[in-house]
Amino acid sequence: MSVTKTHWRTHTCGELRKNHVGNDVTISGWVHRKRDHGGLLFIDLRDHYGLTQCVLEPDSEHFARLERLRVESVVTLTGKVVAREGETVNRNLPTGEVELRVEGLTVQSEAEELPLAVFGEPDWAEEVRLKHRYIDLRRESLHKRIVLRSKIIDSIRRRMIEQNFVEYQTPILTASSPEGARDYLVPSRLHPGKFYALPQAPQQFKQLIMVSGFDRYFQIAPCFRDEDARADRAPGEFYQLDMEMSFVDQEDVFGVIEPVLAGLFREFADGREISDDAFPRIPYAEAIRTYGSDKPDLRNPLKMQSVTEHFAGSGFKVFAGMIEKNPAVEVWAIPAPTGGSRAFCDRMNSWAQKEGQPGLGYIFWREEGGEVDSVASDGAINVKNASVEGAGPIAKNIGEERTDAIRNQLGLKAGDAVFFVAGQPKDMYAFAGRARDVVGRELDLCEKNVFKFCWIVDFPMYEWNEDEKKIDFSHNPFSMPQMDAETFMALDPKDHRQLLDLKAWQYDIVCNGVELSSGAIRNHRPDVMLKAFEYAGYGPEVVEEAFGGMLNAFRYGAPPHGGIAPGVDRIVMLLAGVENLREVVMFPKDQQARDLMMNAPAYPEARQLRELHLRTVLPEAKKG
């Protein structure tokens, strides 16, 4: 890539090719690496665009200066482009067919001894990397990921505009929002004692944009949430592709976002396969029972099934007794093709114990009896008329008939195994899902180099709050129920079963086990919204106080509307093939949400506190 020619450079460090041989050029950049070969001094000069090898003869007036200069110093070099011959050609470098014979040198900035190395990309402690992020960002791998991020965002923006979406900006200083995390608060100087909140998401604003008569909104939106860090969740701030549409239902939203994501991932796939544009729709209840998660990794082919009937009244008293005492108890089976060895089953049992479980029951199958049919060229013995026998304590206790019934239901054969988890689904599904993940990973059953998308749909509108013994919202309180408004308004608030069975127009999009976003068809009717909160035990005064702005807006004519907001950071993380968001964010926070480079957060000056009419009250130091 060429850039504007200046006295600093006529070409970039990634630009020179064979057609430049014989030209006098000027390049500027960082001293990436130095090597002394047979008296010749080789300098690899690096800038944003690439790397060029530069050579100095021993009699050069600049030899001693460059030889003494530390790597990562910034220099301007002038000279003639010459061709590299034979074995000296570097086929792995775009500029590898040429080099610069240095005739002139200007040192722009001398580097001190580095706190971390750039060349070779050694593995440095995260604290060192984040404190000196400006050096860390010079590393080729990280630099490429940040450039990739920019290209991905550009592609997202282009794909949305092509579908007639228009980008609008929403406020950063605003009121508290209902996303559920802690707010970041900003004190107001002009209104003592009052605080702004940084938006957890532009949720209310994008709905108000629809109420204002606009349509097909999107924004690459910054979001701020004071929540604990995870590998796939950045503390403090993140970005999302925020979008909203008027006069749409769920399928309309899907029809917009599926080609955006499928096309985006296909564009940056780099040899990996992509799901079709139409992603599978998996109801929430099915996802929980089949995969043990509402964000299933479909690269893992294993599907759990209920085998409760095979254990009811059986000789395996542990499970049979649980089923007899409580009709809500179920036994789920996790198939394990090729896992049919006692050693593997024992390993999984040990894993379960490390997870805080008493163990993990299993059956594995093996061939018994039979006679030699043939011997293959590799020495493998083929047997005919063999029987398949279940092994392990559970098989012994439930008997041959029930063991065969389980094997036939799951489609297993000799050499396979199955693991069992028992209990009430709400209490054991998450552990069952983790066990499924481990089995798939340990047996190398998961597809590689593929992105598998799916929608999770039909989320329950309400759930039972065991602590408070009441009905409460299970997901987004502003979603429209999957029921016509009049019927919903007439529900009996005491009929908990009917409320808990009610589904909402809420949906998540998942890729390779990573939740990319949540979305919903919004509740745009004030009467339905107030009734929805009433069923969850919140009076109209609570709703009016917390969300009065949006509620009032709906009273003056609001269109049906819905949207979604895929996480940009997570999209980039998946496409970059890394497992931590900090590897795709230019200046991330650490696990404690600290900016080690800029020393934030920091104590304010007394003057600043006085202007804001604030006084800090620090927690007492822990004794001991």
Protein Blocks (a to p, Z undefined) as FASTA:
>chain_A
ZZdddfkbcbdfklbcfklgoiacddddddfbdcdeehiacdddddfkbccdddddfklc
klmmmmmpcghiacdddddddddehjlpcfkbmklmbccddfbdcdfbdcdddfbdfehp
aacdfklmmmmmmlmmmpmklmmmmmmmmmmmmmmmmmmmmnopacddddfbdcddfeop
acdddddfklghiacdddfbfklmmmmmmmnopahiaddddddddddddfklcehiacdd
ddddehiafklmmmmmmmmmmmmmmmmnnopacddfbdcdddfklmmmmnopabdcfkbm
bdcddfklmmgopablklmmmmmmpmkbccdddddehiacfklmmmmmmmmmmnopabdc
ddddddeejidfbdcfkopacdehiacddedjklmmnojmlmmmmmmmnopaehiacddd
eddfklmmmmmmmmmmmmmmmnopacghiacddddehiafbdcdfklopacdfbbfkbcc
dbdfklmmmpcfklmmlmmmpccddddddeehiafbdcddddfbfklmmmmmmmnopafk
lmmmmmmmmmmmmmnopaddddddddfklmmmmmnopabfklmcfbacdfkopafknopa
cdddfklmmmnopacddddddeZZ
